[in-house]
Amino acid sequence: MAAYGQLDDYQSQCRQQLLRLRILAGSQDDAALPREFTVEIRDATNAIIAEVEAMSSTALRAAAQHGPQAETFLWARIARLAAAADRAVDAARGQDVSGLRAHLQQFDTLTSAIWTVQHATYGKYPDSSPRRESN
């Protein structure tokens, strides 16, 4: 059961970084993006990917009865998430604010999709609370 608490911690860390990305994307107009901005986008997306990888590994260990197909499916989703992160960083580096926003929206959607897959595959957290359901 300790794994469920870990999964919640990973998801909480992801939510904090996703909020950071939303704030960063919303704070920019169509002016030139500073180099530090690109670094912040890269750092936040890398942090989320690391949390999602750790969360996926924990979920797979906690639900060992699921076969290799579930593992392959999760890792393919993580690869898509990493590709979206790369596109967002490239857009920031290329000063493409509208592209950056679009790629970050896709990154956010893919992150949520991974959580949905984990919940559907491995079940809801046993200690679900109304606070989590409203997020």
C-alpha positions as CSV (number, residue, x, y, z in Angstrom):
1,M,0.0,0.0,0.0
2,A,3.0,2.3,0.4
3,A,3.2,2.5,-3.4
4,Y,-0.1,4.4,-3.5
5,G,1.2,7.1,-1.3
6,Q,4.3,7.3,-3.6
7,L,2.1,7.6,-6.7
8,D,0.2,10.5,-5.1
9,D,3.5,12.2,-4.2
10,Y,4.8,11.8,-7.8
11,Q,1.5,13.2,-9.2
12,S,1.6,16.1,-6.8
13,Q,5.1,17.0,-7.9
14,C,4.0,16.8,-11.6
15,R,1.0,19.1,-10.8
16,Q,3.4,21.7,-9.3
17,Q,5.6,21.6,-12.4
18,L,2.6,21.8,-14.7
19,L,1.5,24.8,-12.9
20,R,4.9,26.3,-13.3
21,L,4.7,25.7,-17.1
22,R,1.3,27.3,-17.3
23,I,2.5,30.3,-15.6
24,L,5.6,30.5,-17.8
25,A,3.6,30.1,-21.0
26,G,1.0,32.6,-19.9
27,S,3.6,35.2,-18.9
28,Q,5.0,35.6,-22.4
29,D,3.8,37.8,-25.2
30,D,5.0,37.6,-28.7
31,A,8.3,39.4,-27.8
32,A,11.6,37.6,-27.9
33,L,11.9,34.9,-25.2
34,P,15.0,35.2,-23.0
35,R,17.4,32.3,-22.9
36,E,16.6,31.7,-19.2
37,F,13.0,31.1,-20.2
38,T,14.0,28.2,-22.5
39,V,16.1,26.7,-19.6
40,E,13.1,26.9,-17.3
41,I,10.8,25.2,-19.8
42,R,13.4,22.4,-20.2
43,D,13.9,22.0,-16.5
44,A,10.2,21.9,-15.7
45,T,9.4,19.4,-18.5
46,N,12.4,17.2,-17.5
47,A,11.2,17.2,-13.9
48,I,7.7,16.1,-15.0
49,I,9.1,13.3,-17.2
50,A,11.3,12.1,-14.3
51,E,8.3,12.1,-11.9
52,V,6.1,10.3,-14.5
53,E,8.8,7.7,-15.1
54,A,9.2,7.1,-11.3
55,M,5.4,7.0,-11.0
56,S,5.1,4.5,-13.8
57,S,7.8,2.2,-12.4
58,T,6.1,2.3,-9.0
59,A,2.7,1.5,-10.5
60,L,4.1,-1.4,-12.5
61,R,5.8,-2.9,-9.4
62,A,2.6,-2.4,-7.3
63,A,0.5,-4.2,-9.9
64,A,2.8,-7.0,-11.0
65,Q,-0.2,-9.1,-12.3
66,H,-0.4,-6.9,-15.4
67,G,1.6,-8.2,-18.3
68,P,4.3,-6.7,-20.5
69,Q,1.7,-5.1,-22.7
70,A,0.8,-2.6,-19.9
71,E,4.4,-1.8,-19.4
72,T,5.0,-1.3,-23.1
73,F,1.9,0.9,-23.3
74,L,3.0,3.1,-20.4
75,W,6.6,3.5,-21.7
76,A,5.3,4.4,-25.2
77,R,3.2,7.1,-23.6
78,I,6.3,8.4,-21.7
79,A,8.2,8.5,-25.0
80,R,5.4,10.7,-26.5
81,L,5.6,12.9,-23.5
82,A,9.3,13.4,-24.0
83,A,8.8,14.2,-27.6
84,A,6.2,16.9,-26.7
85,A,8.7,18.3,-24.2
86,D,11.4,18.5,-26.9
87,R,9.0,20.3,-29.2
88,A,8.1,22.8,-26.5
89,V,11.8,23.5,-25.8
90,D,12.5,23.8,-29.5
91,A,9.7,26.3,-29.8
92,A,11.0,28.3,-26.9
93,R,14.5,28.3,-28.3
94,G,13.1,29.4,-31.7
95,Q,11.1,32.3,-30.1
96,D,7.8,30.7,-31.3
97,V,5.4,31.7,-28.4
98,S,2.3,30.4,-30.0
99,G,4.0,27.1,-30.9
100,L,5.3,26.9,-27.4
101,R,1.8,27.3,-25.9
102,A,0.5,24.6,-28.2
103,H,3.2,22.2,-27.4
104,L,2.9,22.8,-23.7
105,Q,-0.9,22.2,-24.0
106,Q,-0.1,18.9,-25.7
107,F,2.5,18.1,-23.0
108,D,-0.1,18.8,-20.3
109,T,-2.7,16.6,-22.0
110,L,-0.3,13.7,-22.4
111,T,0.7,14.0,-18.7
112,S,-3.0,13.8,-17.7
113,A,-3.5,10.8,-20.2
114,I,-0.7,8.9,-18.5
115,W,-2.4,9.4,-15.1
116,T,-5.7,8.2,-16.6
117,V,-4.0,5.1,-18.0
118,Q,-2.4,4.4,-14.7
119,H,-5.6,4.8,-12.8
120,A,-7.5,2.7,-15.3
121,T,-4.9,-0.1,-15.4
122,Y,-3.9,-0.2,-11.8
123,G,-7.0,1.1,-10.1
124,K,-7.9,4.2,-8.2
125,Y,-5.8,5.1,-5.2
126,P,-7.4,3.5,-2.2
127,D,-7.1,6.8,-0.2
128,S,-8.9,9.0,-2.8
129,S,-10.2,12.1,-1.3
130,P,-12.5,14.9,-2.7
131,R,-9.5,17.2,-2.8
132,R,-7.9,15.0,-5.5
133,E,-11.0,14.5,-7.5
134,S,-11.5,18.2,-7.8
135,N,-8.0,18.8,-9.3
